[in-house]
Amino acid sequence: MKINSLNGSINFKGGTGLSKGFRYALGEGFAKIDQIGEGTNIALDFIGKAVIVPAVILAVSKEDKEKKEYSALKNPVAATIQLLMEVPILMACSKFIEKLANSGALDPQTGIKHYNESEAKKLFLHFTERASKNDKTFEEKSKELITRLDKEGLTKKLKEDFKILIKNLKNPTDKKLLGSALEGYNHTKKMLFHLQNRISFIAALALTPVLCMAEDFIFPKIMNLIIKKPQEPVKKERPITLEKYINLIRQGGVK
C-alpha cells in the first residue's frame, strides 16, 4: 500500500495546520514500518504489561488499596520474568538461523540467494567495486555508503542513498547490474529477517509450557521479597493462677 493512498483514505475531520500535519506524518511513519518482528512484539508486550496495565489498574480498579497495588505490581514483575526468558531464546534462534543461512544451507542449488545475506552482500560489493573503476565520482561517494553499510547494515535510508547514487552512474551496464544486485541484497535481507522471526516464534510457542512453569515457580518468590506483609504479634496468654482456677471451677468452666 502506498503512503499517499493510506493517508488519503483517512478522513481527518476538524484537523487543520499543525494538527493535521502531525497526524499525516504519524500515518506515514507507521505505514513505512516493515521491520516489525518477534523482537518488537516482545518489546511492545513488555511495555503494555509493565507500564500501561498497571496504570489502568491503579486508575480504574475498585478493589481495596492493598489488592490494587498487588495487582498493579504483579504485571511488571511477570512481564520482566517473561522478557528475561524469551529474549535469550529469540537471540539464540536468530543467530542459529543466520549462521545456517550464510552457510548456504537454506538456499536451493540453483544459485538463487533467498536467505544467504552474506553472499548477497558480497555480490553487491563486487559490482560496486566494478562500477567504481569506471566512475571516479561514484567511487568517492560510494566509500562513505559502504562504511555505513558495514556499521549499520542495509537500512531503508541507506538503500535509498545507494539508489540515488546508482541512478547517476554513467555506464548503463554498471547501473543495471548494481541496481539488480542492490534489490537482490535487500530481498535476501528481508527474507532472512522474516524467516528468523517465524522460527523464533515457533520456538517460543513450543517452549510456552516450560516458560509458564518457570514463571509460576519464580513469580511467588519475587513477590514475597517485594511485598512483606507485617505479621501480627501473637498474644501470649498468662499462665493460670490458683485463684483463677478456683473461679473457673465455681463458674463451671472446668470439668
QUIFENVEN-V484078 format. One record per backbone hydrogen bond with DSSP energy under -0.5 kcal/mol. CO is the residue of the C=O (numbers start at 1). NH is the residue of the N-H. If there is no record, write none. Layout:
CO:NH
CO:NH
This chain:
2:6
3:7
4:8
5:9
7:10
9:11
10:12
11:13
12:15
14:16
16:19
16:20
17:21
18:22
19:23
20:24
21:25
22:26
23:27
24:28
25:29
26:30
27:31
28:32
30:33
35:37
37:41
38:42
39:43
40:44
41:45
42:46
43:47
44:48
45:49
46:50
47:51
47:52
48:53
51:55
52:56
53:57
54:58
55:59
56:60
57:61
64:68
65:69
66:70
67:71
68:72
69:73
70:74
71:75
72:76
73:77
74:78
75:79
76:80
77:81
78:82
79:83
80:84
81:85
82:86
83:87
85:89
86:90
87:91
88:92
89:93
90:94
91:95
92:96
93:97
94:98
95:99
96:100
97:101
98:102
99:103
100:105
101:104
104:107
108:111
112:114
115:117
116:120
117:121
118:122
119:123
120:124
121:125
122:126
123:127
124:128
125:129
126:130
127:131
128:132
129:133
130:134
131:134
131:135
135:139
136:140
137:141
138:142
139:143
140:144
141:145
142:146
143:147
144:148
145:149
146:150
147:151
148:152
148:153
149:153
153:155
155:159
156:160
157:161
158:162
159:163
160:164
161:165
162:166
163:167
164:168
165:168
166:169
170:172
171:175
172:176
173:177
174:178
175:179
176:180
177:181
178:182
179:183
180:184
181:185
182:186
183:187
184:188
185:189
186:190
187:191
188:192
189:193
190:194
191:195
192:196
193:197
194:198
195:199
196:200
197:201
198:202
199:203
200:204
201:205
202:206
203:207
205:208
207:211
208:212
209:213
210:214
211:215
212:216
213:217
214:218
215:219
216:220
217:221
218:222
219:223
220:224
221:225
222:226
223:227
226:228
227:229
234:236
235:237
241:245
242:246
243:247
244:248
245:249
246:250
247:251
248:253
248:254
249:252
